Amino acid sequence: RNQLGSLPSCLCGLPLRVLNASNNKLVSLPETIGQLHSLMELDISCNEITALPHHIGKLKALRELNVRRNLLCVLPEDLANLPLVKFDFSCNKVSTIPVCYRKMRQLQSLQLENNPLQSPPAQ
């Protein structure tokens, strides 16, 4: 709950396990986010993020990802390879869930409401 417009790249050199940057004014994440090899929980909800960086797929320890209330239109396919247990992408602009997300065998909680889903259809 600050007014952060961006996260410094040097943050990604820390041995973080949890990163909560929710309720800010972030429009993107640093491309170096993939260097947070120990990160288990990432909460970037309630921001203005339009796309997730390609390197988010390198967060091999990530268990919880919260991107609720952003401006995301596309979900990266790389997320399917992560050991996510909780994934919240509700209240975005996502119309398609990648088919490869069926491989997310450890996923226990999926929040996807309030998206204009077309594939699979919302109903």
C-alpha angles and dihedrals in degrees: 000000000000131000096255113160094185143003118240115246091230088068087073091064092066123097092243122168095179128032118184113182096152126145098028136111098260115154095181145000124242115266087233090069088106090070091072092094094165096048111127101166128037120181115181096150123146098030135111099255113153099184139012116236118255091239093064085091089070093068092102094169095052113127102161127040122178116184095153118152101018133118099258117152098171133040115213115243089221089075089072089071095056123095092241116170096174124032124173119182096150121142097031134110099259114146100172133041109208112249090229089069086083085079092066094109097166095052111121102162125039121175113188107146123134097036124120091243117186100160109069092018115247093241 
